[in-house]
Amino acid sequence: MNSTSVFGRIVPNLFSDKLGPFNVVIPCCIISGVLCICFMGATSSAGIIVLMAFYGFFSGSFVSLPPAIVVQLSSDARDKVGTRMGQAFAVVGVGLLIGTPIGGAIQEKSGFASLWVFGGCLLFGCVLLLIAARVAFKGRKIMVKA
């Protein structure tokens, strides 16, 4: 997962230069959510490895594209980019802080299948928030660089 995440941090950024970071991170998030749900059906080592490779690639965009999104959203106030970046990553930090124990409790109580559903549902929720942010920023037109 970590090795393919390296490529997932680079390749989507190349596309985001042409299409816009929102237009790249949203499909990556959708695919990551689908792959997360697909982990429930993986029973062999080969299946898990292949799923992890794809999941690592598409989830790598979550590391590299948020700073580009914050900079794009701050185009009118370049002096506030650092503050906004800090605020964005503070929210991410809180999610990481509480998400891991919640995931552990779900896994302990209900098993890995429930944990995959939890992760997939959170990713789909993230998609909805990203779409709302994109629409608020650039409107409903799909073919606009956002």
SVG drawing of the C-alpha trace seen along z (x, -y; Angstrom):
<svg xmlns="http://www.w3.org/2000/svg" viewBox="-25 -38 32 55">
<polyline fill="none" stroke="black" stroke-width="0.4" points="0.0,0.0 2.8,-2.4 4.7,-1.7 1.8,-2.4 0.9,-5.4 4.1,-7.0 2.8,-6.9 -0.7,-8.0 0.9,-11.1 2.5,-12.1 0.3,-11.0 -3.0,-12.6 -1.1,-15.9 -0.1,-15.8 -3.7,-15.5 -4.8,-18.2 -2.6,-20.7 -4.9,-20.3 -8.2,-19.4 -8.0,-21.1 -7.5,-19.4 -11.2,-19.0 -11.9,-17.3 -9.1,-14.8 -9.5,-14.1 -13.3,-13.5 -13.0,-10.4 -10.0,-9.2 -12.1,-9.3 -15.0,-7.5 -12.7,-4.8 -11.0,-4.5 -14.5,-4.1 -15.4,-1.3 -12.1,0.4 -12.5,0.2 -15.9,1.9 -14.3,4.5 -12.0,5.6 -14.8,7.6 -14.7,10.0 -11.0,10.5 -10.2,13.9 -6.8,14.8 -3.4,13.1 -3.3,12.2 -6.6,10.5 -5.7,8.5 -2.4,7.5 -4.0,6.3 -6.7,4.4 -4.1,2.8 -2.0,1.8 -5.0,0.0 -6.2,-1.4 -2.7,-2.8 -2.5,-4.5 -5.9,-6.2 -5.7,-7.1 -2.3,-8.6 -4.1,-11.6 -5.5,-12.4 -2.0,-13.3 -0.9,-15.4 -4.0,-17.2 -5.4,-18.9 -2.6,-21.5 -3.3,-22.2 -7.0,-22.6 -6.3,-25.0 -4.0,-27.1 -6.6,-27.2 -9.3,-28.2 -7.0,-31.0 -6.2,-32.5 -7.7,-35.9 -5.8,-35.9 -2.3,-34.5 -1.2,-35.9 -3.7,-33.5 -2.5,-30.3 -0.4,-29.2 -3.2,-29.9 -5.8,-28.0 -3.4,-25.1 -2.9,-24.8 -6.7,-24.9 -7.3,-22.3 -4.7,-19.9 -5.9,-20.5 -9.3,-19.2 -7.6,-16.2 -5.6,-15.6 -8.7,-15.5 -10.2,-13.0 -7.1,-10.8 -7.0,-11.1 -10.5,-9.9 -10.9,-7.7 -8.3,-5.1 -9.8,-4.2 -13.3,-4.1 -12.0,-1.8 -10.4,0.4 -13.6,0.6 -15.6,1.5 -13.2,4.2 -13.1,5.7 -16.9,5.7 -18.0,6.7 -14.9,7.8 -13.1,6.6 -16.2,6.6 -17.8,3.9 -14.6,1.9 -14.4,1.9 -18.0,0.7 -17.2,-2.0 -14.2,-3.2 -16.1,-3.0 -19.0,-5.0 -16.6,-7.7 -15.0,-7.9 -18.4,-8.3 -19.2,-11.0 -16.0,-12.7 -17.0,-12.6 -20.3,-14.4 -18.3,-17.1 -15.8,-17.5 -18.6,-17.8 -20.3,-20.5 -17.1,-22.4 -16.5,-22.2 -20.0,-23.4 -19.6,-26.3 -16.3,-27.2 -16.9,-26.8 -20.6,-26.0 -22.3,-23.0 -20.6,-22.9 -18.6,-19.7 -16.2,-20.8 -14.8,-23.7 -11.3,-23.4 -11.8,-23.2"/>
</svg>
